[in-house]
Amino acid sequence: MNENLIKELFDFIESSPSCFHVIHNMKEILISQGYVPLLESEPWTLKKGGRYFVTRNGSSLIAFRIPEKDPRGFQIMASHSDSPCFKIKENPELEAEGHYIKLNVEKYGGMLMAPWFDRPLSVAGRVLIRDNGRILPRLINIDRDLLMIPNLAIHMCREINDGMKYNVQKDMLPLYGDAAAKGCFLKQIAEEAGTTAENILGCDLFLYNRMPGSIWGAEREFMSIGKLDDLECAYSSLKGFLEAGENTSIPVHCVFDNEEVGSTTRQGAASTFLRDTLITICEGLGKTHGEYRRMLTASLMLSSDNAHGVHPNYPEKACPSNRPYLNGGVVIKFSANQKYTTDGAAAALFREICRRAEAPCQVYTNRSDVPGGSTLGNISGTQVAVNTVDIGLAQLAMHSPYETAGTKDLAYLVRAVREFFGASIHMDAEGAYLLA
């Protein structure tokens, strides 16, 4: 176990309570490493050896660097910045019984709702403010225990342990304050943003779990924290990207928003963000569109999103022959219906990368009679058609506000990603690849 690496991950997650904070923190790290911010609205001047990044909506990011040698392809790793949670509605305050103020929320993504009860929660996200004739974004995080969703006592719901169907509009509304808190919420958000309530023109605010990360187990073999799906992959991507050596491919660290709600936004995997960026890179290097298309044949994408580990209490839920375990290594995900895009060729390339990195790997498939979810790879492939392998790390309690993974696996993934970003792929015949 690399405890320092796990602490880095915990620090990153705890300082990233919303997708906007994820991207802000990545920008700060990239700038500290000499990466230059670019704007989609302005021309790009690129040079060999240059380091760059571009963002969209403040919630998606693509970073890349130009090798000294003439680039022949792209090594792309895609992850996502969002996690299932509760989004705060407009006009959120709700009065209850003349004694309480609740906040009105709705689900964002598919989530386990029961673990949200009886935990310290707070609010983070983005507000848009009026400032001297401009509309500016401000990130806010009320960095204290602010809210709670209290459970109903068992005395008043004897059947709750027999299974409960939760109604978001009734059961999941967080308690904000007593009657004296009426009219305070927007003022509190404005104070956090350094403005007045009248100057707030828009907002994207979310609840988040305040519980810090924990390393636990008989031999400290497990770790738990919120947002492991997918910030464990996103942080591993950034870490490996920054540490990788140079080759003849352009390394591309890509983090999309809105994966948990289908990716069909201007900053999601179904958007043109990645395609626009890769084409603009080629234009900046003086390459033709034909050269861009040829570069795609020498490219590989890692679609990185965590995988379901075999659950100790529900082993029957896993495939009989492909059973990934926590601390068993990087997971390669397969699906016959292409919900995961991995095929034999892409798996072969990634397995060779893992072998070179001395990172163990294992396989995930759904039970054949249980439909599974999808992720970034098959969606982004509609915009940028490259060989793609779906990977992740095994975890338990996916889409809970407090998820669990293995303490060894993070280092395995960082090693594999570092090797991946430092590699270059050439297709010297149809279906035949040279990995350098």
N, C-alpha and C positions, 0 to 999 in steps of 0.2 A: 504494500500500500504506500502510495506517495501522499503523505498527509499534507505536505505543503501545497501540492497541486489541488487537492480537495478543498483546502482552505481558500485558495484563489477562486475556485468555482463558487463556493459558498458566498464569499465576499461579493463576487460579481452578481449572483442571483439576488442577494439581499439588497444590493444597491440598484436593482433593476425591477421595481415593482410593477412596471407596465411595459408594453412593447416600445413605447417612446423612450423610456429610460434605457432599455436594452441597446437601442441604436445610439443614443447619446453617449453611453459609456463606451461602446465600441469605437465611436468617433474619437473620443478622448484618447483611447489607447493607440489608435492608428496615428493620430497626429503626433503623439509622443514618440512614435517610431519613424517619423519623417514622412508620413503619407500626406499627400496634398488633396484637400477637398475640391471636387469639381461640381459644377452645376449643369443639370440637363438643359437649362435655358441658354447656355453660353457655349461658344466653340471651345474645343479641347485642344490644347497644345501638348502633345505627348513626346517623350524622348526615351531612348534606350536607357535602362537602369532606373527609370522613373517609378515612383510609388504613388498610387492614387486611390481615391474612393469617391463614390457618389451615393446620395440618398434620395429616397422618394417618400413623401408624406411624413418624413421624420420617423417612420416605423419600419422601413426596409432599407437595406444597405448592400452595395456591391463594392468590394475592394479588389484591387489587382495591381500587379507590377509588371513592367516591361523588361524582358531579359535583354542582356547585351547582344546575344545572338539573334538572328532573324527568327521570329517565333513561327512555329509550325502548327500549333494547336492550342487548345485551352484545357486546363485541369480545373474543373469547377466543383465546388462543394456547396450544396444548398441546404439550409436549415430554416427554421422559422422562429420569429420573435414573440409570437402570441401564445397564450395558454388559456384553457377554459376558465371562465370566471363569471362574475356578475358585473354587468355594465349599469351604471347609474343613469336613470332616465332624466330627461328634461323635467324641470319643475318637480324635484324629487321628494320634497317634504310631505309627509302624510301624518295627520294628527290622529291619535288613537285614544279614545276614552277621556279626552280632555286632559290627560296626564302624561302622554308619551309622544315623542316625535320619531317616526320611522322614515327610512328612505325607500323610495320606489326603485326597484331594480328589475332587470331582465337577464335571462341567460345569454352568455356568449360562449358558443360551442357546446359540445356534448360533455357533460360533467357528471361526476359522482357528487350528488348534492348533500347527502347525509354528513360527510366529514366537515362541512362548512359550519355546522352548529357548534356553539359553545367554544369558539376560538377567538382570540383577539384579532380584529380586522382593522384595516384602515383604507384610505382612498388615495389613489395616485393616477396620474395621466397627464393630459394636455389641455390647456385652455387657450383660447384665441382672444387677444385683448386689443382694444383700441388704444393707440399710442401715437399722438401727434400726426394724425392723418394716415397712419399705417395700421395694418392688422398684423399682429405679431404672435407667434406661438410662445407659450411659457410652460415649462414642465413643473408639475407640482407633486409633492409627496408629503402628506401629513404624517410625519415620522413619529407617531405615537399610537398607542392603543386607543382607537376612536369608536369602534363599532363592535357589536356582537349580534349574532342571530341566536337567540335563546331557544332551547328545546322546550317542548311541552312536557310537563312532568308525567311520569308513567301513571300516576294516580288518575290523571285526566284522559289518558289514552292507553288503556290496558293492552290493546292489540298492537301497539307499535312494534314490539319485537317479533311479531308475526309477519312483518313486511308492511312498509308504508309507502304510499304513492304521494309524493310531495307536489304541491301546487305552488309554483313560483310566486304567483301574485298574492298568495295568502301566507304560506309557510316560511318563505325565504327572505322576508323583508328585514333588514338589519335595524336594530334599535340604535338611535342616534343620541337621544337625550330625553329629559323630562319636558314638561310643558314650557319651561323657560327657554328651551332651545329653539322655539318656533322662530323662523325667519333668520336663523343663524348660519345655515349651511353654506349658502352662496357667499355670504360675507366672509366666512372662514376660508373658503377656497380663494377668494379675491385677496385676502390678507396673505395667504401663502404665495400667491402669484405677484405680490407687490403692487397691487392695483386696487380699484374699488369695484364693487359688484356691478355698477352701472357700465363699466368699461369692458366687462366680459361679454363677448359676442358669440361665443361657441365653446363647447367643451367635449372631450372624450375622457370620461372618468370611470375608473374600475375599482372594485373591491380587491384587496389582496390579503393573504394570510400573513400574520406578523410573526409566526413561530420561526425561530432561527434554525439553521441546519444542525444536524446531529450525526455523529459517527457512533455506531453501536454494534451489538452482537458479541458473542463469546470471545471472538478474536478480533473485534472491531472490523468485521468484514462487510458491514452494511452501512449505508448512509441514507439519510432522509432529509428532504427539504421540499418546498414548493417549486413548481416550474421546471423540474428535471426534464420533462417533456415540454419544450425541446431545447432548453438552455444548456443542458449538458452537451448536446451535439453542437449547438451554436458556439459555445465557448471553446470546445475542442477544435472546431474548425478554425476559429481565430488564432488559437494558440499554435496549431500546426502550421497554419499559413505564415505566421510571423517567423517561425523557426526553420522553415524549409529552405533548402539550398536552391540554386538556380539551375535551370535546364533550358531546353528549347521550346517549352510551352509557357503560356501565360497563366500563372495561377490566379484563380478567381474565387474569392471568399464571398458568398452570397447568402443573405438572410432576408427572407420574405416575411411579410405580415399576412394575417388572415387565413392561415392554413386551417385553423380550427373551424372556420365557417365556409370552407369551400374554395378559397383562393381567388374568387372571381371579383377582384377589386383592382384598381390601377396600381396597387403596390403588392399584389399577390402573385403567386406562381403562375397563374393563368394570364397575367398581364404581359405587356411587351417589355417590361423593365429589363430583363436579362438580354433579350434579343436586341433591344435598342442600344444597350451598353456595349455588347460585343461588336455590333456593327460600327458604332462610333469609335471604338478602340481601333478597329481595322482602318476606318477612314483617317483617324489621327496618325496612323503609321503609313499612310499612302497606299494601302492595299485596295484592290478592286473587290467588287461583290463576289466575283468568281473565286478569288483567293480566300475570301471569308468562308464560302461554302466548302472549299477544300480543307480549310483549317478545322471545320467541324468534323470531318472524317478522322482527324488525328486528335480527337478530344474525348474526354471521359468525364461524366458527372457522378458524384456521390450525392444521392438524395438521402439526407441524414435526418432520421427521426426515430426516437426510441422505440423499442420492441417489447412485446409482452414476454416476460420471463415465466417459466412454469411456476404456478402458484402452489405452495406447499399444502394448502387446504383444498385446492380444487385442481389436482393434477389431471383429472379427466377432461378439463377444458382445452388442454394442449394437444397438438398433433401427436399421434402415436410414435412417430419416428424422428421428428424434428423438434427437439425440446431444448430451447436455450435456457441457460441458468445464469443467475447473477454470479459475476466473477468468472464466467466461462469464456470471455473474449467478445470481440466485435461480432454483431449479429448481421448476417446477410439474409435479406427478406425476399421470398419468392411468392408469386401468386399466378396461377394459370390464367386468370382473367385479366392480368396486367394491372391490378390495383397497385401492385409493386412491379416495377418495370424490369427487374433483374432477369437476364437470360443467361445462357451458358457462357457466352463470350464475355459479357460484362463481369460475371462472377469469376471467371478464370483470371481476368486482368486484376481484379481486386484481391483475389486469393494470393496471387503472386506478389502484390504490393504488401500484403500482411506478412507473407513469409519473409520478405526482405526486411521488414520492420520488426520481426520477431514478436508479432502481435497475434495471439491466437484468435481464431474466428469460429463461429458456429452458425447454425441455420434456423430460421423461423419460417414456418408456413402455418396457415390457419388449419384447423380441423376441416376436412372436406365438407362437413355438414353444418359448418358455422361460418357465416359471412364475416369478413373482416373489414377494417377501414382502409382508406387509401392515404397517400401522402403526396409529397411535392413532385416526385419524379415523373409520373405519368401525366401530370397537369402541365408542368413546364416543358415537357417534350412536345407539346402542341405548338410551342413557340420556337424552341431551339432543339432540333433533332440530333441528339448525340447519344452514343452508348451511355446507358445509365445503370447504376447498381444501387438498389435501396439498402441502406444499412442503418444501424442504430446500436444502442446498448440495451441489454435486458433490464427491465424494471418491473416492479410490482405497484399496484394501486394507480395505474395510469389514469390521468384526469381527475385525481383527487387533489385537494389543495396541499397535501403533504405526501409526496411520493417517495419510493424507496428504490435504491439501486445498489450495486456492488462497489466496494471501495477500490478494487483492483482494475475495474474495467475502464475507468476514466483514462488512466495512463496508457492502457492498450490502444484506445482510440486515438489519443494524441500522437502516439508513435506511428500508427498507421496513416494518419492524416499528414503528418510531417513527411513521410515517405511518398505519399500520393502527390502532394504539392511540389515535391522536388523531382518528380518523374516526368517523362515525356513519352508519348505513344505515337507510333507510326504504323499505318496500315499499308503493308507492302504487297498485299494481294487481297482480294475479296475474302473477308473472314479471317485473315492472317495478320497478326499484330506483332510489332517489335516494341518492347517496353524497355526504355533506357532510363 
